[in-house]
Amino acid sequence: MMKNQSAQRIIGMISGTSVDGVDAALIEVRDDGASTRVQVLAHNTYPYPPHLQEQLLAAAYPDSSSVDLICHLNAAVGVCFAEAAIAIAAAANAAIESVDLIGSHGQTIHHIPVATTTPLRSVSTLQIGEPCVITERTGVTTVADFRPRDMAAGGLGAPLAPYGHHQLFADSRRPKLVQNIGGIANVSALTSTDVMQTLAFDTGPGNMLIDEAARHASGGQQRFDDGGQLAAQGQTHAGLLSELLQHPFITQPPPKATGREAFGKDLWQRIHDRAADFNLSPADIARTCTAFTVESIALNYERFIFPHQAIDEIIVCGGGAENPLLMQLFRQRVQPISVVTPEHYGYPNAALEAIIFAMLAHATIRNRPSNIPRTTGAAHPVVLGKIVPGRNF
């Protein structure tokens, strides 16, 4: 069994719903039992090859997926994650043998947080990126597949980042929110010193629909609206925005989680069709999708957070924090609350999710529960993930 040393070097890795590539971070965690300190040694993003990204997007939808495609991708993504782990260690001038642990979220293919009868579907989730491949290629003990244990305990399997948000940012003197804007947007309300009292939930779309607008406008040449430049050329269409805000997820009370199933291809097609009815330009569509992200986040605050707690600060992270237009609209919408990014606290925004999955792996190897039942709806706290022993186990 791994030694329970006070300082560990851990690699965290994740590929989010935008399916861009593997975000990797090597951190050093110092844990004396009473407090946890994190130092980032290196971080980077390793893009997927274009053909692999296309296959992953196809695998996310039943009408374009197949069991043999998912089987292949599980191994292929595992190789990408293993290569990312080796590369991030090298970026820190560290031998992979000096790494104590790897925490891999993998790549979500499908997430079913609520069971259905037509069609018959059980509560379930699937993240691929075979951890046995990661361990075999790196030799390092790997913790992966974090979400199913929470779901087995009756939870939604998401969001899991609040555990890390609390450890990195909680301050008893300043109630704050951590707003992640990835493919999907989610918020953690850090209003208590007790991590298990953290309220967190998905708020709805993040960059997912904006990305689709950019892909469509560029004929597939652009995977996202770089710097918000496309949306900046357009105008928000109030009618279309009003229709989008009728989506039932926006007003659904927490705990709640969502994904590409609700805010992906099918909704994009409806947006595209309605935009044609309204004679909107590609820039108008991108601007309206950007406004949808901002407004859906704000409406969730106004329904589920602000009535119960005054907030001093919002930390925005994820790809949305790199979009100047989105950040401008967000600041205007939540003023006078201060809005910052993780860099304000010394953590690179691009590395934050990878850092958090390194911390979740650290909790697992120390037999610490890291889901938050108030957030996921689980019946009780559980230790997350599955451990694949490496040479250092």
C-alpha positions as CSV (number, residue, x, y, z in Angstrom):
1,M,0.0,0.0,0.0
2,M,1.2,3.6,-0.7
3,K,2.8,5.4,2.1
4,N,0.6,8.0,3.8
5,Q,3.4,10.7,3.6
6,S,2.6,14.3,4.5
7,A,3.8,15.6,1.0
8,Q,2.8,13.9,-2.2
9,R,3.4,14.7,-5.9
10,I,0.1,14.1,-7.7
11,I,-0.9,14.5,-11.4
12,G,-4.5,15.5,-12.0
13,M,-6.1,15.2,-15.4
14,I,-9.4,15.8,-17.1
15,S,-11.0,16.4,-20.4
16,G,-14.2,18.4,-20.1
17,T,-17.4,18.5,-22.1
18,S,-15.8,20.8,-24.7
19,V,-13.7,17.8,-25.7
20,D,-10.6,19.9,-26.5
21,G,-7.9,17.7,-25.0
22,V,-6.3,16.6,-21.7
23,D,-5.8,19.3,-19.1
24,A,-3.0,18.1,-16.8
25,A,-1.4,19.5,-13.7
26,L,1.4,18.3,-11.4
27,I,1.0,19.5,-7.9
28,E,2.6,19.0,-4.6
29,V,0.1,18.4,-1.7
30,R,1.2,18.9,1.9
31,D,-1.4,17.5,4.3
32,D,-0.9,17.5,8.1
33,G,-4.4,16.3,8.8
34,A,-5.6,19.7,9.8
35,S,-5.0,21.7,6.6
36,T,-4.0,21.0,3.0
37,R,-1.6,23.2,1.0
38,V,-1.2,22.9,-2.7
39,Q,1.7,24.0,-4.9
40,V,1.4,23.9,-8.7
41,L,4.6,22.5,-10.2
42,A,3.5,22.4,-13.9
43,H,0.3,22.5,-16.0
44,N,-0.5,22.3,-19.6
45,T,-3.2,21.2,-22.1
46,Y,-2.5,18.5,-24.6
47,P,-5.0,18.7,-27.5
48,Y,-6.6,15.7,-28.9
49,P,-5.8,14.8,-32.5
50,P,-8.7,16.2,-34.7
51,H,-9.9,12.8,-35.7
52,L,-10.1,11.7,-32.1
53,Q,-12.1,14.7,-31.1
54,E,-14.5,14.0,-34.0
55,Q,-14.9,10.4,-32.8
56,L,-15.5,11.5,-29.2
57,L,-18.2,14.0,-30.2
58,A,-19.9,11.2,-32.3
59,A,-19.7,8.8,-29.4
60,A,-21.6,11.3,-27.1
61,Y,-24.9,10.8,-29.1
62,P,-26.8,7.5,-29.5
63,D,-27.5,8.1,-33.2
64,S,-23.8,8.4,-34.1
65,S,-22.2,6.1,-31.5
66,S,-21.6,2.4,-31.4
67,V,-20.2,-0.1,-28.8
68,D,-17.1,-0.8,-30.9
69,L,-16.4,3.0,-31.2
70,I,-16.7,3.5,-27.4
71,C,-14.5,0.4,-26.8
72,H,-11.8,1.7,-29.1
73,L,-12.0,5.2,-27.6
74,N,-11.7,4.0,-24.1
75,A,-8.2,2.6,-24.9
76,A,-7.2,5.5,-27.2
77,V,-8.2,8.2,-24.7
78,G,-6.3,6.2,-22.0
79,V,-3.2,6.4,-24.2
80,C,-3.7,10.2,-24.5
81,F,-4.0,10.6,-20.8
82,A,-0.9,8.5,-20.1
83,E,1.1,10.5,-22.6
84,A,-0.2,13.7,-20.9
85,A,0.9,12.4,-17.5
86,I,4.4,11.6,-18.8
87,A,4.6,15.0,-20.5
88,I,3.5,17.1,-17.5
89,A,6.1,15.4,-15.3
90,A,8.8,16.2,-17.9
91,A,7.6,19.8,-18.0
92,A,8.3,20.1,-14.3
93,N,11.7,18.4,-14.8
94,A,10.5,15.5,-12.7
95,A,10.9,11.9,-13.5
96,I,7.5,10.1,-13.8
97,E,8.9,7.7,-11.2
98,S,8.9,10.6,-8.7
99,V,5.2,11.0,-9.0
100,D,3.2,9.4,-6.1
101,L,-0.3,9.3,-7.6
102,I,-2.4,10.1,-10.6
103,G,-6.0,11.3,-10.5
104,S,-7.8,10.9,-13.8
105,H,-11.4,12.1,-14.4
106,G,-11.3,10.8,-18.0
107,Q,-13.6,11.9,-20.7
108,T,-17.4,11.8,-20.1
109,I,-19.3,10.1,-22.9
110,H,-22.7,10.1,-21.4
111,H,-24.4,11.0,-18.1
112,I,-27.9,9.9,-17.0
113,P,-28.6,11.6,-13.7
114,V,-32.3,10.7,-13.7
115,A,-33.8,7.3,-14.5
116,T,-36.4,7.1,-17.3
117,T,-38.9,4.4,-18.3
118,T,-39.3,5.4,-22.0
119,P,-36.7,4.5,-23.0
120,L,-35.7,2.4,-20.0
121,R,-32.6,3.9,-18.6
122,S,-30.9,3.5,-15.2
123,V,-29.1,6.3,-13.3
124,S,-25.6,5.9,-14.7
125,T,-22.5,7.6,-16.1
126,L,-19.7,6.7,-18.4
127,Q,-16.2,8.3,-18.3
128,I,-13.7,6.7,-20.7
129,G,-9.8,6.8,-20.7
130,E,-8.9,3.4,-19.4
131,P,-6.9,3.8,-16.1
132,C,-5.2,0.5,-16.5
133,V,-3.6,1.9,-19.6
134,I,-2.5,5.0,-17.7
135,T,-1.0,2.9,-14.9
136,E,0.7,0.4,-17.2
137,R,2.3,3.2,-19.3
138,T,3.4,5.4,-16.3
139,G,3.9,2.9,-13.6
140,V,2.0,5.2,-11.2
141,T,-0.9,4.3,-9.0
142,T,-4.0,5.8,-10.7
143,V,-7.4,6.8,-9.2
144,A,-10.1,7.1,-11.8
145,D,-13.9,6.7,-12.4
146,F,-14.9,9.1,-9.6
147,R,-18.6,9.7,-10.4
148,P,-20.2,6.2,-10.2
149,R,-19.7,5.8,-6.5
150,D,-21.7,8.9,-5.7
151,M,-24.4,7.7,-8.1
152,A,-24.5,4.3,-6.4
153,A,-25.2,6.1,-3.2
154,G,-28.2,7.9,-4.7
155,G,-26.4,11.0,-6.0
156,L,-26.2,12.7,-9.3
157,G,-22.5,12.0,-9.7
158,A,-22.0,15.8,-10.1
159,P,-20.7,18.3,-9.4
160,L,-17.5,16.9,-7.7
161,A,-15.3,20.0,-8.0
162,P,-16.9,21.7,-4.8
163,Y,-14.6,19.6,-2.6
164,G,-11.6,21.1,-4.2
165,H,-13.1,24.6,-4.5
166,H,-13.7,24.5,-0.7
167,Q,-10.1,23.4,0.1
168,L,-8.6,26.1,-2.2
169,F,-10.8,29.1,-1.7
170,A,-13.1,28.9,1.3
171,D,-12.7,31.8,3.7
172,S,-15.0,32.1,6.8
173,R,-14.8,35.9,6.6
174,R,-15.8,36.2,2.9
175,P,-18.8,34.2,1.5
176,K,-18.0,33.6,-2.1
177,L,-19.0,31.6,-5.2
178,V,-16.8,29.7,-7.5
179,Q,-18.5,29.7,-11.0
180,N,-17.0,27.3,-13.4
181,I,-17.9,28.0,-17.1
182,G,-16.8,24.9,-19.0
183,G,-19.0,23.2,-21.6
184,I,-21.6,23.2,-18.8
185,A,-21.6,25.8,-16.1
186,N,-21.7,25.0,-12.4
187,V,-21.4,26.9,-9.2
188,S,-20.1,26.2,-5.7
189,A,-21.3,28.4,-2.8
190,L,-18.6,28.6,-0.2
191,T,-20.5,30.0,2.7
192,S,-19.4,27.6,5.5
193,T,-16.2,26.3,7.0
194,D,-17.7,22.8,6.8
195,V,-17.1,21.4,3.4
196,M,-20.1,19.1,3.7
197,Q,-22.3,22.2,4.0
198,T,-21.2,23.5,0.5
199,L,-24.1,24.0,-1.9
200,A,-23.2,23.4,-5.5
201,F,-25.0,22.6,-8.7
202,D,-25.0,22.9,-12.5
203,T,-26.6,26.1,-13.6
204,G,-27.0,25.1,-17.3
205,P,-25.0,25.8,-20.5
206,G,-21.5,27.1,-20.3
207,N,-19.5,27.3,-23.5
208,M,-21.2,24.3,-25.2
209,L,-23.7,26.2,-27.3
210,I,-21.3,29.1,-28.0
211,D,-18.8,26.5,-29.3
212,E,-21.5,25.1,-31.6
213,A,-22.2,28.6,-32.9
214,A,-18.5,29.2,-33.7
215,R,-18.2,25.8,-35.4
216,H,-21.2,26.4,-37.6
217,A,-20.2,30.0,-38.5
218,S,-16.7,28.9,-39.5
219,G,-17.7,25.8,-41.4
220,G,-16.0,23.7,-38.7
221,Q,-12.7,25.6,-38.8
222,Q,-13.1,27.1,-35.4
223,R,-13.9,24.9,-32.3
224,F,-14.8,27.9,-30.1
225,D,-15.4,31.6,-30.2
226,D,-11.8,32.8,-29.6
227,G,-11.9,35.9,-27.3
228,G,-15.7,36.2,-27.9
229,Q,-14.8,37.9,-31.2
230,L,-17.7,36.4,-33.2
231,A,-20.3,37.3,-30.6
232,A,-18.9,40.8,-30.2
233,Q,-20.0,41.5,-33.8
234,G,-23.6,40.5,-33.1
235,Q,-26.6,41.5,-31.0
236,T,-28.6,39.5,-28.5
237,H,-32.0,38.6,-29.9
238,A,-34.4,39.1,-27.0
239,G,-37.1,36.8,-28.4
240,L,-34.7,33.8,-28.9
241,L,-33.1,34.4,-25.5
242,S,-36.5,34.5,-23.8
243,E,-37.4,31.1,-25.5
244,L,-34.1,29.6,-24.3
245,L,-34.6,30.7,-20.8
246,Q,-37.8,28.6,-20.7
247,H,-35.7,25.5,-20.5
248,P,-36.9,23.6,-17.5
249,F,-33.4,22.9,-16.1
250,I,-32.8,26.6,-15.5
251,T,-35.5,26.8,-12.8
252,Q,-35.2,23.2,-11.5
253,P,-34.1,23.4,-7.8
254,P,-30.8,21.8,-6.7
255,P,-29.4,19.2,-6.4
256,K,-29.2,19.1,-10.2
257,A,-26.7,18.1,-12.9
258,T,-26.8,18.2,-16.7
259,G,-24.7,17.8,-19.7
260,R,-24.5,17.5,-23.5
261,E,-27.7,15.5,-23.4
262,A,-29.7,18.6,-22.5
263,F,-27.6,21.4,-23.9
264,G,-25.8,19.8,-26.9
265,K,-26.7,18.9,-30.4
266,D,-30.5,18.7,-30.1
267,L,-30.8,22.1,-28.5
268,W,-28.3,23.6,-30.9
269,Q,-30.5,22.4,-33.8
270,R,-33.5,24.1,-32.3
271,I,-31.5,27.3,-31.9
272,H,-30.3,27.1,-35.5
273,D,-33.9,26.6,-36.8
274,R,-35.3,29.5,-34.7
275,A,-32.4,31.7,-35.7
276,A,-33.4,31.1,-39.4
277,D,-37.0,32.1,-38.5
278,F,-35.7,35.3,-37.0
279,N,-33.2,35.9,-39.8
280,L,-30.3,36.1,-37.4
281,S,-26.6,36.4,-38.5
282,P,-24.0,33.9,-37.2
283,A,-22.7,36.7,-34.9
284,D,-26.2,37.3,-33.5
285,I,-26.6,33.6,-32.8
286,A,-23.2,33.5,-30.9
287,R,-24.1,36.7,-29.0
288,T,-27.5,35.2,-28.0
289,C,-25.9,31.9,-26.9
290,T,-23.4,33.9,-24.8
291,A,-26.2,35.9,-23.2
292,F,-28.0,32.6,-22.5
293,T,-25.0,31.4,-20.5
294,V,-24.8,34.6,-18.5
295,E,-28.5,35.0,-17.8
296,S,-29.0,31.3,-16.9
297,I,-26.2,31.6,-14.3
298,A,-27.6,34.8,-12.9
299,L,-31.2,33.4,-12.6
300,N,-29.9,30.4,-10.7
301,Y,-28.2,32.8,-8.2
302,E,-31.3,34.8,-7.8
303,R,-33.5,31.8,-7.2
304,F,-31.3,29.5,-5.1
305,I,-28.4,31.5,-3.5
306,F,-29.0,35.2,-3.1
307,P,-32.2,34.8,-1.1
308,H,-30.2,32.8,1.6
309,Q,-26.8,34.3,1.6
310,A,-25.0,37.6,0.8
311,I,-22.0,37.0,-1.5
312,D,-18.8,39.1,-1.4
313,E,-17.0,37.6,-4.4
314,I,-17.4,35.4,-7.4
315,I,-14.4,33.5,-8.7
316,V,-15.0,32.6,-12.4
317,C,-13.0,29.7,-13.8
318,G,-13.0,27.4,-16.9
319,G,-12.9,28.4,-20.5
320,G,-15.5,31.0,-20.1
321,A,-13.1,33.1,-17.9
322,E,-10.9,33.4,-21.1
323,N,-13.8,35.0,-23.1
324,P,-13.6,38.8,-22.6
325,L,-17.1,39.4,-23.8
326,L,-18.7,36.8,-21.7
327,M,-16.8,38.1,-18.6
328,Q,-17.9,41.7,-19.4
329,L,-21.6,40.6,-19.6
330,F,-21.2,38.6,-16.5
331,R,-19.7,41.4,-14.5
332,Q,-22.4,43.7,-15.6
333,R,-25.1,41.2,-14.6
334,V,-23.9,40.5,-11.1
335,Q,-22.6,44.0,-10.1
336,P,-21.7,45.2,-7.6
337,I,-20.2,41.8,-6.5
338,S,-16.5,41.6,-7.1
339,V,-15.6,39.1,-9.9
340,V,-12.1,37.6,-10.1
341,T,-10.4,34.5,-11.6
342,P,-8.3,31.8,-9.9
343,E,-5.1,33.7,-10.7
344,H,-6.1,36.2,-8.0
345,Y,-5.4,33.4,-5.5
346,G,-2.3,32.1,-7.3
347,Y,-3.8,29.2,-9.2
348,P,-3.8,29.1,-13.0
349,N,-7.3,29.0,-14.4
350,A,-6.4,26.6,-17.1
351,A,-5.1,24.1,-14.5
352,L,-7.9,24.4,-11.9
353,E,-10.0,21.3,-12.8
354,A,-6.9,19.2,-13.2
355,I,-5.7,20.4,-9.8
356,I,-9.1,19.4,-8.3
357,F,-8.9,15.9,-9.6
358,A,-5.5,15.5,-8.2
359,M,-6.9,16.6,-4.8
360,L,-9.8,14.1,-5.2
361,A,-7.3,11.3,-5.8
362,H,-5.4,12.5,-2.7
363,A,-8.6,12.2,-0.7
364,T,-9.3,8.7,-2.1
365,I,-5.9,7.3,-1.3
366,R,-6.4,8.6,2.3
367,N,-9.8,7.0,2.6
368,R,-11.6,10.4,2.9
369,P,-15.1,10.9,1.5
370,S,-15.1,13.7,-1.1
371,N,-18.6,13.9,-2.4
372,I,-20.9,16.3,-0.8
373,P,-24.4,14.8,-0.3
374,R,-26.0,18.3,0.0
375,T,-24.7,19.0,-3.5
376,T,-25.1,15.7,-5.3
377,G,-28.1,14.3,-3.5
378,A,-26.3,11.2,-2.3
379,A,-27.6,9.4,0.8
380,H,-24.2,9.8,2.6
381,P,-20.6,10.8,2.1
382,V,-18.5,8.2,0.2
383,V,-14.9,7.7,-0.9
384,L,-14.8,8.2,-4.6
385,G,-13.0,6.5,-7.4
386,K,-11.3,3.2,-8.3
387,I,-7.7,2.5,-7.6
388,V,-5.4,0.8,-10.1
389,P,-2.2,-0.1,-8.3
390,G,1.1,1.0,-9.8
391,R,4.7,0.0,-9.1
392,N,4.6,2.4,-6.1
393,F,1.5,1.0,-4.5
